[in-house]
Amino acid sequence: MKQKSLVRYLVQYLRPYWPMLVPGLIFVLVFTAFWPVLSRLAGQLSADLGNSNFNGLVKVALMGCGVYICQGIAQYGLTTSMAKVSFAITLDIRNQAYEHLLRLGSDYFAKTSVGD
């Protein structure tokens, strides 16, 4: 199967789950948006460290912890929402394969050996 046709084939399973994908995409954006914030905080941390600004160090460290917590929540939401979609699609494919096996006639199973 060509790659384009494979993608089209798999997209048919994805279509019913678009409403479940939207929160996952939002979590991706939130998770990704925190990386520049962390970079900025690291720069501020090094500046405060160089200036021996203890109050600034504490402030930036607490902000960094808050950003890491928010990023962790976004990552958890991303992981769980995408897992729900992938398990639902896997279930659809398995059910489709099982229904196909049930439709096969007994003559197919009589002439086909195990593993073929």
Short mmCIF file of the C-alpha atoms (twelve columns), coordinates in Angstrom:
data_MODEL
# 
_entry.id   MODEL 
# 
loop_
_atom_site.group_PDB 
_atom_site.id 
_atom_site.type_symbol 
_atom_site.label_atom_id 
_atom_site.label_alt_id 
_atom_site.label_comp_id 
_atom_site.label_asym_id 
_atom_site.label_seq_id 
_atom_site.Cartn_x 
_atom_site.Cartn_y 
_atom_site.Cartn_z 
_atom_site.pdbx_PDB_model_num 
ATOM 1   C CA . MET A 1   0.000   0.000   0.000  1 
ATOM 2   C CA . LYS A 2   1.382   3.425   -0.921 1 
ATOM 3   C CA . GLN A 3   1.923   5.900   1.870  1 
ATOM 4   C CA . LYS A 4   -0.746  8.331   0.612  1 
ATOM 5   C CA . SER A 5   -3.338  5.621   0.312  1 
ATOM 6   C CA . LEU A 6   -2.405  4.312   3.756  1 
ATOM 7   C CA . VAL A 7   -2.897  7.772   5.262  1 
ATOM 8   C CA . ARG A 8   -6.283  8.097   3.543  1 
ATOM 9   C CA . TYR A 9   -7.237  4.672   4.837  1 
ATOM 10  C CA . LEU A 10  -6.306  5.579   8.401  1 
ATOM 11  C CA . VAL A 11  -8.000  8.998   8.261  1 
ATOM 12  C CA . GLN A 12  -11.360 7.277   7.818  1 
ATOM 13  C CA . TYR A 13  -10.929 5.865   11.314 1 
ATOM 14  C CA . LEU A 14  -9.901  9.245   12.676 1 
ATOM 15  C CA . ARG A 15  -12.876 11.256  11.404 1 
ATOM 16  C CA . PRO A 16  -15.422 10.185  14.055 1 
ATOM 17  C CA . TYR A 17  -13.020 11.179  16.812 1 
ATOM 18  C CA . TRP A 18  -12.318 14.791  15.828 1 
ATOM 19  C CA . PRO A 19  -14.204 16.119  18.864 1 
ATOM 20  C CA . MET A 20  -11.925 14.039  21.086 1 
ATOM 21  C CA . LEU A 21  -8.826  15.308  19.242 1 
ATOM 22  C CA . VAL A 22  -9.515  18.998  19.791 1 
ATOM 23  C CA . PRO A 23  -8.611  18.984  23.515 1 
ATOM 24  C CA . GLY A 24  -5.455  17.035  22.680 1 
ATOM 25  C CA . LEU A 25  -4.425  19.634  20.130 1 
ATOM 26  C CA . ILE A 26  -5.091  22.410  22.633 1 
ATOM 27  C CA . PHE A 27  -2.931  20.595  25.192 1 
ATOM 28  C CA . VAL A 28  -0.153  20.327  22.566 1 
ATOM 29  C CA . LEU A 29  -0.255  24.079  22.027 1 
ATOM 30  C CA . VAL A 30  -0.236  24.813  25.773 1 
ATOM 31  C CA . PHE A 31  2.587   22.348  26.414 1 
ATOM 32  C CA . THR A 32  4.664   23.787  23.578 1 
ATOM 33  C CA . ALA A 33  3.970   27.391  24.546 1 
ATOM 34  C CA . PHE A 34  5.667   26.891  27.908 1 
ATOM 35  C CA . TRP A 35  9.090   26.071  26.421 1 
ATOM 36  C CA . PRO A 36  9.953   29.678  25.508 1 
ATOM 37  C CA . VAL A 37  8.705   30.768  28.931 1 
ATOM 38  C CA . LEU A 38  11.095  28.313  30.586 1 
ATOM 39  C CA . SER A 39  13.925  29.568  28.397 1 
ATOM 40  C CA . ARG A 40  13.204  33.142  29.397 1 
ATOM 41  C CA . LEU A 41  13.080  32.159  33.075 1 
ATOM 42  C CA . ALA A 42  16.421  30.365  32.769 1 
ATOM 43  C CA . GLY A 43  17.957  33.532  31.352 1 
ATOM 44  C CA . GLN A 44  16.492  35.578  34.187 1 
ATOM 45  C CA . LEU A 45  17.716  33.006  36.707 1 
ATOM 46  C CA . SER A 46  21.277  33.250  35.450 1 
ATOM 47  C CA . ALA A 47  21.112  37.065  35.512 1 
ATOM 48  C CA . ASP A 48  19.850  37.061  39.091 1 
ATOM 49  C CA . LEU A 49  22.501  34.543  40.058 1 
ATOM 50  C CA . GLY A 50  25.226  36.734  38.527 1 
ATOM 51  C CA . ASN A 51  23.911  39.807  40.384 1 
ATOM 52  C CA . SER A 52  23.500  37.874  43.683 1 
ATOM 53  C CA . ASN A 53  19.828  38.869  43.709 1 
ATOM 54  C CA . PHE A 54  18.386  36.344  46.185 1 
ATOM 55  C CA . ASN A 55  14.831  37.694  46.014 1 
ATOM 56  C CA . GLY A 56  14.915  37.489  42.238 1 
ATOM 57  C CA . LEU A 57  16.241  33.923  42.409 1 
ATOM 58  C CA . VAL A 58  13.386  32.846  44.670 1 
ATOM 59  C CA . LYS A 59  10.811  34.587  42.478 1 
ATOM 60  C CA . VAL A 60  12.137  33.029  39.259 1 
ATOM 61  C CA . ALA A 61  12.472  29.588  40.875 1 
ATOM 62  C CA . LEU A 62  8.846   29.696  42.056 1 
ATOM 63  C CA . MET A 63  7.698   30.859  38.638 1 
ATOM 64  C CA . GLY A 64  9.694   28.020  37.061 1 
ATOM 65  C CA . CYS A 65  8.021   25.509  39.366 1 
ATOM 66  C CA . GLY A 66  4.629   26.896  38.418 1 
ATOM 67  C CA . VAL A 67  5.448   26.657  34.727 1 
ATOM 68  C CA . TYR A 68  6.670   23.060  35.145 1 
ATOM 69  C CA . ILE A 69  3.462   22.160  36.975 1 
ATOM 70  C CA . CYS A 70  1.308   23.743  34.263 1 
ATOM 71  C CA . GLN A 71  3.364   22.028  31.593 1 
ATOM 72  C CA . GLY A 72  2.973   18.696  33.390 1 
ATOM 73  C CA . ILE A 73  -0.796  19.141  33.549 1 
ATOM 74  C CA . ALA A 74  -0.861  19.943  29.839 1 
ATOM 75  C CA . GLN A 75  1.289   16.891  29.089 1 
ATOM 76  C CA . TYR A 76  -1.016  14.673  31.150 1 
ATOM 77  C CA . GLY A 77  -4.053  16.037  29.296 1 
ATOM 78  C CA . LEU A 78  -2.305  15.520  25.976 1 
ATOM 79  C CA . THR A 79  -1.324  11.953  26.796 1 
ATOM 80  C CA . THR A 80  -4.732  10.911  28.105 1 
ATOM 81  C CA . SER A 81  -6.746  12.533  25.323 1 
ATOM 82  C CA . MET A 82  -4.564  11.046  22.588 1 
ATOM 83  C CA . ALA A 83  -4.607  7.640   24.289 1 
ATOM 84  C CA . LYS A 84  -8.407  7.683   24.303 1 
ATOM 85  C CA . VAL A 85  -8.462  8.367   20.583 1 
ATOM 86  C CA . SER A 86  -5.845  5.730   19.767 1 
ATOM 87  C CA . PHE A 87  -7.599  3.062   21.856 1 
ATOM 88  C CA . ALA A 88  -10.939 3.899   20.247 1 
ATOM 89  C CA . ILE A 89  -9.443  3.625   16.752 1 
ATOM 90  C CA . THR A 90  -7.739  0.356   17.667 1 
ATOM 91  C CA . LEU A 91  -11.056 -0.986  18.916 1 
ATOM 92  C CA . ASP A 92  -12.746 0.029   15.657 1 
ATOM 93  C CA . ILE A 93  -10.098 -1.739  13.568 1 
ATOM 94  C CA . ARG A 94  -10.300 -4.871  15.721 1 
ATOM 95  C CA . ASN A 95  -14.092 -4.930  15.525 1 
ATOM 96  C CA . GLN A 96  -13.932 -4.527  11.757 1 
ATOM 97  C CA . ALA A 97  -11.449 -7.424  11.483 1 
ATOM 98  C CA . TYR A 98  -13.600 -9.586  13.767 1 
ATOM 99  C CA . GLU A 99  -16.738 -8.841  11.737 1 
ATOM 100 C CA . HIS A 100 -14.835 -9.770  8.580  1 
ATOM 101 C CA . LEU A 101 -13.786 -13.089 10.126 1 
ATOM 102 C CA . LEU A 102 -17.380 -13.812 11.078 1 
ATOM 103 C CA . ARG A 103 -18.549 -13.183 7.500  1 
ATOM 104 C CA . LEU A 104 -16.070 -15.658 6.027  1 
ATOM 105 C CA . GLY A 105 -17.634 -18.940 5.065  1 
ATOM 106 C CA . SER A 106 -16.770 -22.244 6.678  1 
ATOM 107 C CA . ASP A 107 -15.145 -23.390 3.412  1 
ATOM 108 C CA . TYR A 108 -12.490 -20.669 3.862  1 
ATOM 109 C CA . PHE A 109 -11.542 -22.062 7.254  1 
ATOM 110 C CA . ALA A 110 -11.635 -25.655 5.961  1 
ATOM 111 C CA . LYS A 111 -9.091  -25.004 3.189  1 
ATOM 112 C CA . THR A 112 -6.882  -22.437 5.020  1 
ATOM 113 C CA . SER A 113 -4.391  -23.752 7.538  1 
ATOM 114 C CA . VAL A 114 -3.396  -21.896 10.683 1 
ATOM 115 C CA . GLY A 115 -0.849  -19.174 10.048 1 
ATOM 116 C CA . ASP A 116 -1.722  -18.605 6.352  1 
# 
